[in-house]
Amino acid sequence: MKQLLILGAGTAGTMSANRLSRMLDLDQWKITLVDQNPIHYYQPGFLFIPFGVYGRKDVVKPKHDFVPRGVELIMATIAGIDGDSNTVTLGDGRKLRYDFLIIATGADIHPEQTPGLKEDAWGKSIHTFYSLDGALTLFDALRDWDGGRLVLNVVENPIKCPVAPLEFLMLADWYFHERGIRDRVELIYATPLPGAFTKPKASQMLAGLLESKNIKVEPEFMIERADPDAKKIVSYDEREIPYDLLVSVPLNTGAPVIGASGLGDELNFIPVNKHTFLSNKYANVFALGDGAAVPTSKAGSVAHYAVEGFCPNFVRYTKGRELLPVFDGHANCFIESGFGKGLLIDFNYDTEPLPGRYPLPGIGPFTLLEESEANRWGKLIFRWMYWNILLKGEELPLPFRMSLAGKWQN
Amino acid sequence: MATRQIAGKTVTVNDEGFMTIPAEWTKEIAVEIAKEEGLPELTPTHWKIIEFSRQDAGAAGKSPTLRRITVGANVTTKDLFALFPKGPAKKVARIAGLGKPEGCV
């Protein structure tokens, strides 16, 4: 039997296991999935929790529900990956040998890496919505808050879902409006980026949107430390921003075991070919999802498009044929903009987000780079699609490669 | 693509003024761009960072991020901001004749 080992049963790992269990001959292949946590989190839902739109039950399900028949799920931590001997060592000492390895161990937050963040004020005046517990604590904090300066700070890029900080602020604008205290709340976005977003057209559009909602952007702010006693954050170039409530998007890194196994870059993300996901180091190791060092968004939609292109390519590769450069960096993000509206952006490695209609050219129903109510429904319906279609590796009637049809280039 | 004259050479630049052909770069050009960026003098530590960035970009095919410079050239972020004030990654890339560091999408 050939052994396919998948590390991580998050979005990318689970989708790959589902698809490959149907595409590979299970009389010849043994597929094993390893994860340390029995719960699958719908991470896009964390954004809505602080505002009471979703609660815990909306964003958690047992991982077992999504593991297909014929795939073994092992609950264990990973102690080491040895690419030279094709072996993964688990936390309990077990060794798993593989013929092919897919690493999908994701990215996680590290607030302890920024002085002052995860100390006494953590969960009191300093919060995050990048974890379920953090989002639930922030829900309580916002409910009891009677106004002041809310500063959202992104510590360093890349982060999971780079539009989430903007969405948080736009939802906050709506939330405080509904509570009748918007005039007593200042909303500030302190980002290391030179503007609201990196891609020029989207950045311009989003900057206008933030301005119209009276959300102030403090660009090129690289935080050095938080000072919870003085309630301010300080940048490396010694700018200071005072806050009453700090919402932090802490440093995101890949799994520490990646670095310890010599497979990672300076942030423990795994360098791979950006079109095939093959490791730069080993010809039988791939990395998919947020843990891969590829220049596109760390997001579920990217994982979905990536896995869809990857799986048939992988099957071909196991039969001795070369990998095709199939993945184009396609990302597709619904951006919640508050007051029942949303935006949609669709882009890839080469094409920045453009205005237009999606997925049907000229028709939509979704509008690209423009607020609409349909977009917001798309985002909410997406949660159902995620649990019921995407994770199980079922098909969506949309192409995984980006299309320029329906986009206006100038 | 536009070109410009600098330190006696004609080099290709993009619309943001970043050189687009790393091979056209010389140390004299670096000194001139550094002056434009408000750095009248490049110390050995500046050069260590510039050289690391050029080597790294040569291998990786893209300009190093701020964190990659601090890890690779063994310099603290605080020092990097002191050496190349206001946006060190961008400033280093410009002086080292490399493309603008990729933002995060």
Interface residues (C-beta under 8 A of the other chain):
Chain A: E156 N157 P158 I159 P162 L193 P194 T198 K199 E220 M222 E224 Y236 D237 D265 E266 L267 P295 T296 S297 A331 F347
Chain B: T65 L66 R67 R68 V71 G72 T77 K78 L80 F81 P85 K86 G87 E102 G103 C104 V105
